[in-house]
């Protein structure tokens, strides 16, 4: 079964000049990042995010299957 798996976790670099690099970072998209002081919190956020997105993926797939079934049963009513 397909699933979403985000695994972009960057560990903190305490010796960096940039303050932003002192935090553990989870990258979600192009410029969306979440910063954490604890690696445990970052991993929990990553796990919770993956679980949430997979749950939504399954819900959307169920809705798509239901809509497709309804369309197939009622296609003759639609006027193009």
Secondary structure by P-SEA (a helix, b strand, c coil): cbbbbbccccccccccccccccbbbbbccccbbbbbccaaaaaaaaaaaaaaaaaaaaaaaaaaaaaaaaaaaccccccc
